[in-house]
Amino acid sequence: MWLGVVYLAYLGFKILFDRNGGITLPGGGDTAGPDYRRLFRQGLFVNLLNPKIALFFMAFLPQFVDAEKGSIALQMLFFGSLFNAGGLLWVLFLAILFGAIGNRFAGATGIWGWQR
């Protein structure tokens, strides 16, 4: 748990003390685009080091498991996968929605200053 806290604090301090606040302004000369591998690694570490996810699954999923209907581990895996598939659909919807909103406001430099 503390490892996750330290990692999130590191990310927060990195953004706070970055010259641009971790934001690349449009037209700022960054033509390479975002480093998707770095972003994926950050997201993966944040989720793996988050104890709330494990606690949620240990508290929420067992109420749907019936020992008389087969393997408990297999039922937990099924319900966990079902939950993750629903979460994936929701996150994809949000990514598409806010990606479109971000593209619409990409040229508005005043918004970037306000966000900072």
Residue frames as a rotation matrix with the C-alpha (Angstrom) as fourth column:
MET 1
0.569 0.823 0.000 0.00
0.823 -0.569 0.000 0.00
0.000 0.000 -1.000 0.00
TRP 2
0.516 -0.409 -0.753 2.74
0.157 -0.819 0.552 2.47
-0.842 -0.402 -0.358 0.94
LEU 3
-0.575 -0.718 0.393 4.53
0.504 0.069 0.861 1.79
-0.645 0.693 0.322 -2.31
GLY 4
-0.077 0.662 0.746 1.43
0.963 -0.145 0.228 2.99
0.259 0.736 -0.626 -4.16
VAL 5
0.807 0.349 -0.476 1.24
0.513 -0.814 0.272 6.10
-0.293 -0.464 -0.836 -1.98
VAL 6
0.001 -0.905 -0.425 4.88
0.176 -0.418 0.891 6.92
-0.984 -0.076 0.159 -2.68
TYR 7
-0.620 -0.237 0.748 4.41
0.737 0.153 0.659 6.41
-0.271 0.959 0.079 -6.43
LEU 8
0.353 0.826 0.439 1.34
0.888 -0.443 0.119 8.66
0.293 0.348 -0.891 -6.57
ALA 9
0.720 -0.179 -0.670 3.16
0.281 -0.808 0.518 11.32
-0.634 -0.562 -0.532 -4.53
TYR 10
-0.397 -0.911 0.107 6.09
0.403 -0.068 0.913 11.09
-0.824 0.406 0.395 -6.96
LEU 11
-0.355 0.340 0.871 3.76
0.919 -0.042 0.391 11.64
0.170 0.940 -0.297 -9.93
GLY 12
0.715 0.688 -0.125 2.09
0.697 -0.690 0.193 14.58
0.046 -0.226 -0.973 -8.18
PHE 13
0.416 -0.642 -0.644 5.38
0.165 -0.643 0.748 16.30
-0.894 -0.418 -0.162 -7.33
LYS 14
-0.543 -0.618 0.568 6.65
0.646 0.125 0.753 15.67
-0.537 0.776 0.331 -10.84
ILE 15
0.035 0.651 0.758 3.64
0.921 -0.316 0.229 17.47
0.389 0.690 -0.610 -12.31
LEU 16
0.828 0.336 -0.449 3.71
0.521 -0.758 0.393 20.30
-0.208 -0.559 -0.802 -9.75
PHE 17
0.331 -0.797 -0.505 7.36
-0.010 -0.538 0.843 21.12
-0.944 -0.274 -0.186 -10.29
ASP 18
-0.179 -0.308 0.934 7.42
0.926 0.267 0.265 20.60
-0.331 0.913 0.238 -14.04
ARG 19
-0.909 -0.270 -0.318 7.83
0.171 -0.937 0.305 23.84
-0.381 0.223 0.898 -15.98
ASN 20
-0.717 0.682 -0.141 4.56
-0.463 -0.316 0.828 23.31
0.520 0.659 0.543 -17.88
GLY 21
-0.244 0.638 0.731 2.79
-0.881 0.169 -0.442 21.40
-0.406 -0.751 0.521 -15.15
GLY 22
-0.579 -0.051 0.814 3.10
0.071 0.991 0.112 18.19
-0.813 0.123 -0.570 -17.16
ILE 23
0.549 0.822 0.150 1.05
0.335 -0.051 -0.941 19.75
-0.766 0.566 -0.303 -19.96
THR 24
-0.658 -0.669 0.345 2.36
0.591 -0.175 0.787 20.13
-0.466 0.723 0.511 -23.47
LEU 25
-0.024 0.655 -0.755 0.80
-0.137 -0.751 -0.646 23.25
-0.990 0.088 0.108 -24.89
PRO 26
0.619 0.288 0.730 -0.48
0.649 0.335 -0.683 23.10
-0.442 0.897 0.020 -28.46
GLY 27
0.843 -0.346 0.413 2.09
0.163 -0.567 -0.808 24.47
0.513 0.748 -0.421 -30.88
GLY 28
0.830 -0.521 0.199 4.79
-0.409 -0.324 0.853 24.11
-0.380 -0.789 -0.482 -28.23
GLY 29
0.107 -0.839 -0.534 7.19
-0.981 0.000 -0.196 22.45
0.164 0.545 -0.822 -30.66
ASP 30
-0.468 -0.222 0.855 6.56
-0.489 0.871 -0.042 18.91
-0.736 -0.438 -0.516 -29.41
THR 31
0.017 0.455 -0.890 6.00
-0.996 0.084 0.024 17.12
0.086 0.886 0.455 -32.70
ALA 32
-0.853 -0.430 -0.296 6.84
-0.411 0.903 -0.128 13.64
0.322 0.013 -0.947 -31.40
GLY 33
0.164 0.970 -0.178 3.46
-0.431 0.233 0.872 13.24
0.887 -0.066 0.457 -29.71
PRO 34
0.474 0.074 0.878 2.81
-0.879 0.094 0.467 11.49
-0.048 -0.993 0.109 -26.41
ASP 35
-0.655 -0.688 -0.311 4.91
-0.647 0.724 -0.239 8.53
0.389 0.045 -0.920 -25.31
TYR 36
0.334 0.932 -0.139 2.18
-0.736 0.350 0.580 5.89
0.590 -0.091 0.803 -25.12
ARG 37
0.107 -0.362 -0.926 4.46
0.344 0.887 -0.307 3.27
0.933 -0.286 0.219 -23.56
ARG 38
-0.889 -0.453 0.060 5.30
0.133 -0.383 -0.914 5.62
0.437 -0.805 0.401 -20.69
LEU 39
-0.410 0.823 0.394 1.63
-0.867 -0.486 0.113 6.49
0.285 -0.295 0.912 -20.22
PHE 40
0.433 0.551 -0.714 0.67
-0.339 0.833 0.437 2.80
0.835 0.053 0.547 -20.23
ARG 41
-0.326 -0.648 -0.688 3.39
0.485 0.510 -0.710 1.98
0.811 -0.565 0.148 -17.66
GLN 42
-0.900 0.014 0.436 2.20
-0.326 -0.685 -0.651 4.79
0.290 -0.728 0.621 -15.40
GLY 43
0.024 0.996 0.084 -1.40
-0.916 -0.012 0.401 3.61
0.400 -0.086 0.912 -15.58
LEU 44
0.329 0.033 -0.944 -0.37
0.010 0.999 0.038 0.01
0.944 -0.022 0.328 -14.98
PHE 45
-0.667 -0.658 -0.349 1.70
0.381 0.102 -0.919 0.89
0.640 -0.746 0.183 -11.91
VAL 46
-0.692 0.478 0.541 -1.05
-0.682 -0.678 -0.274 3.07
0.236 -0.559 0.795 -10.46
ASN 47
0.348 0.911 -0.219 -3.58
-0.784 0.411 0.464 0.25
0.513 0.010 0.858 -10.80
LEU 48
0.212 -0.321 -0.923 -1.28
0.222 0.936 -0.274 -2.53
0.952 -0.147 0.269 -9.59
LEU 49
-0.769 -0.597 -0.229 -0.23
0.381 -0.140 -0.914 -0.56
0.514 -0.790 0.335 -6.52
ASN 50
-0.447 0.706 0.549 -3.79
-0.717 -0.650 0.253 0.46
0.535 -0.280 0.797 -5.64
PRO 51
-1.000 0.017 -0.016 -4.99
0.023 0.800 -0.600 -1.67
0.002 -0.600 -0.800 -2.69
LYS 52
-0.412 0.911 -0.033 -8.57
-0.639 -0.315 -0.702 -0.43
-0.649 -0.268 0.712 -3.05
ILE 53
-0.074 0.371 -0.926 -9.07
-0.921 0.331 0.207 -2.59
0.383 0.867 0.317 -6.14
ALA 54
-0.685 -0.232 -0.691 -8.15
-0.041 0.959 -0.282 -5.80
0.728 -0.165 -0.666 -4.30
LEU 55
-0.932 0.362 -0.008 -10.26
0.006 -0.007 -1.000 -4.81
-0.363 -0.932 0.004 -1.29
PHE 56
-0.270 0.867 -0.419 -13.21
-0.912 -0.370 -0.177 -4.03
-0.308 0.335 0.890 -3.55
PHE 57
-0.130 0.205 -0.970 -13.06
-0.663 0.710 0.239 -7.41
0.737 0.674 0.043 -5.25
MET 58
-0.850 -0.214 -0.480 -12.64
0.167 0.756 -0.633 -9.27
0.499 -0.618 -0.607 -1.95
ALA 59
-0.821 0.565 -0.080 -15.65
-0.091 -0.268 -0.959 -7.48
-0.564 -0.780 0.271 -0.46
PHE 60
-0.223 0.781 -0.583 -17.96
-0.865 -0.435 -0.252 -7.25
-0.450 0.448 0.773 -3.47
LEU 61
-0.312 0.068 -0.948 -17.60
-0.808 0.505 0.303 -10.41
0.499 0.860 -0.103 -5.56
PRO 62
-0.988 -0.126 -0.093 -18.04
-0.071 0.891 -0.449 -13.16
0.140 -0.437 -0.889 -2.91
GLN 63
-0.484 0.867 0.115 -21.70
-0.384 -0.093 -0.919 -12.25
-0.786 -0.489 0.378 -2.43
PHE 64
0.284 0.580 -0.764 -22.39
-0.944 0.028 -0.330 -13.47
-0.170 0.814 0.555 -5.98
VAL 65
-0.559 -0.581 -0.592 -20.50
-0.652 0.749 -0.120 -16.76
0.513 0.319 -0.797 -5.65
ASP 66
0.560 0.728 0.396 -22.44
-0.828 0.508 0.238 -19.93
-0.028 -0.461 0.887 -4.91
ALA 67
-0.418 -0.828 0.373 -20.29
-0.824 0.519 0.228 -22.84
-0.382 -0.213 -0.899 -3.73
GLU 68
-0.009 0.506 0.862 -22.93
-0.027 0.862 -0.506 -25.34
-1.000 -0.027 0.006 -4.86
LYS 69
0.887 0.433 -0.163 -22.64
-0.133 -0.099 -0.986 -24.23
-0.443 0.896 -0.030 -8.49
GLY 70
0.759 -0.643 0.106 -19.01
0.448 0.396 -0.802 -25.19
0.473 0.656 0.588 -9.06
SER 71
-0.095 -0.954 -0.284 -15.53
0.959 -0.012 -0.282 -23.90
0.266 -0.299 0.917 -8.52
ILE 72
0.651 0.293 -0.701 -15.38
0.581 -0.786 0.211 -20.79
-0.489 -0.544 -0.682 -6.38
ALA 73
-0.293 -0.860 -0.417 -12.16
0.222 -0.485 0.846 -19.63
-0.930 0.155 0.333 -8.06
LEU 74
-0.741 0.056 0.669 -13.70
0.671 0.087 0.736 -20.02
-0.017 0.995 -0.103 -11.51
GLN 75
0.358 0.930 0.083 -16.80
0.915 -0.367 0.168 -18.08
0.186 0.016 -0.982 -10.48
MET 76
0.456 -0.279 -0.845 -14.65
0.361 -0.810 0.462 -15.29
-0.814 -0.516 -0.268 -9.00
LEU 77
-0.668 -0.739 0.082 -12.60
0.323 -0.189 0.927 -15.18
-0.670 0.646 0.365 -12.20
PHE 78
-0.381 0.623 0.683 -15.79
0.892 0.052 0.449 -14.99
0.244 0.780 -0.576 -14.29
PHE 79
0.656 0.702 -0.277 -17.35
0.753 -0.632 0.180 -12.21
-0.049 -0.327 -0.944 -12.22
GLY 80
0.140 -0.703 -0.697 -14.06
0.272 -0.650 0.710 -10.30
-0.952 -0.289 0.100 -12.08
SER 81
-0.789 -0.419 0.450 -13.69
0.505 -0.023 0.863 -10.57
-0.351 0.908 0.230 -15.86
LEU 82
0.022 0.893 0.449 -17.29
0.952 -0.156 0.263 -9.47
0.305 0.421 -0.854 -16.37
PHE 83
0.675 0.163 -0.720 -16.72
0.522 -0.795 0.309 -6.45
-0.522 -0.584 -0.622 -14.13
ASN 84
-0.281 -0.885 -0.372 -13.50
0.194 -0.432 0.881 -5.57
-0.940 0.175 0.293 -15.98
ALA 85
-0.622 0.122 0.773 -15.19
0.783 0.107 0.613 -5.91
-0.008 0.987 -0.163 -19.39
GLY 86
0.513 0.855 0.075 -17.91
0.842 -0.518 0.149 -3.49
0.166 -0.013 -0.986 -18.30
GLY 87
0.500 -0.423 -0.756 -15.28
0.291 -0.740 0.606 -1.13
-0.816 -0.523 -0.247 -16.93
LEU 88
-0.594 -0.750 0.292 -13.34
0.492 -0.051 0.869 -1.33
-0.637 0.660 0.399 -20.19
LEU 89
-0.158 0.625 0.764 -16.42
0.938 -0.146 0.313 -0.34
0.308 0.766 -0.564 -22.19
TRP 90
0.792 0.474 -0.384 -17.04
0.591 -0.753 0.289 2.61
-0.152 -0.456 -0.877 -19.88
VAL 91
0.144 -0.829 -0.540 -13.42
0.220 -0.505 0.835 3.78
-0.965 -0.239 0.109 -20.03
LEU 92
-0.640 -0.335 0.691 -13.38
0.718 0.059 0.694 3.48
-0.273 0.940 0.203 -23.82
PHE 93
0.335 0.843 0.421 -16.55
0.889 -0.431 0.155 5.57
0.312 0.322 -0.894 -24.01
LEU 94
0.783 -0.077 -0.618 -14.98
0.322 -0.800 0.507 8.22
-0.533 -0.596 -0.601 -21.79
ALA 95
-0.276 -0.961 -0.019 -11.74
0.400 -0.133 0.907 8.19
-0.874 0.242 0.421 -23.80
ILE 96
-0.449 0.178 0.876 -13.60
0.884 -0.051 0.464 8.71
0.127 0.983 -0.135 -27.07
LEU 97
0.628 0.777 0.040 -15.85
0.751 -0.619 0.231 11.41
0.204 -0.115 -0.972 -25.60
PHE 98
0.742 -0.354 -0.569 -13.12
0.145 -0.743 0.653 13.42
-0.654 -0.567 -0.500 -23.92
GLY 99
-0.389 -0.830 0.400 -10.73
0.632 0.075 0.772 12.86
-0.671 0.553 0.495 -26.80
ALA 100
-0.060 0.468 0.882 -13.28
0.923 -0.311 0.228 14.55
0.381 0.827 -0.413 -29.07
ILE 101
0.908 0.371 -0.193 -13.74
0.419 -0.802 0.427 17.36
0.003 -0.468 -0.884 -26.54
GLY 102
0.285 -0.892 -0.350 -9.95
0.317 -0.257 0.913 17.75
-0.904 -0.371 0.210 -26.25
ASN 103
-0.456 -0.421 0.784 -9.57
0.859 0.020 0.511 17.92
-0.231 0.907 0.353 -30.02
ARG 104
0.433 0.716 0.547 -12.22
0.798 -0.587 0.137 20.61
0.419 0.377 -0.826 -30.16
PHE 105
0.995 -0.026 -0.100 -10.42
0.037 -0.815 0.578 22.77
-0.096 -0.578 -0.810 -27.59
ALA 106
0.401 -0.912 0.090 -6.85
0.876 0.410 0.255 21.96
-0.269 -0.023 0.963 -28.73
GLY 107
-0.170 -0.484 0.858 -6.38
0.764 -0.615 -0.196 25.34
0.623 0.622 0.474 -30.40
ALA 108
0.683 0.488 0.544 -7.78
0.036 -0.766 0.642 27.37
0.729 -0.420 -0.540 -27.50
THR 109
-0.293 -0.929 -0.227 -4.63
0.368 0.109 -0.923 28.31
0.882 -0.354 0.310 -25.59
GLY 110
-0.318 0.245 0.916 -6.64
-0.725 -0.685 -0.069 30.18
0.611 -0.686 0.396 -22.95
ILE 111
0.773 0.625 -0.109 -8.15
-0.449 0.659 0.603 26.90
0.449 -0.417 0.790 -21.79
TRP 112
0.342 -0.721 -0.602 -4.67
0.519 0.679 -0.519 25.42
0.783 -0.135 0.607 -21.20
GLY 113
-0.625 -0.575 0.528 -3.69
-0.070 -0.633 -0.771 28.34
0.777 -0.519 0.356 -19.01
TRP 114
0.085 0.768 0.634 -6.93
-0.886 -0.233 0.400 28.07
0.455 -0.596 0.661 -17.06
GLN 115
0.798 0.197 -0.570 -6.40
-0.047 0.963 0.266 24.32
0.601 -0.186 0.777 -16.58
ARG 116
-0.175 -0.951 -0.256 -2.89
0.436 0.158 -0.886 24.88
0.883 -0.267 0.387 -15.27
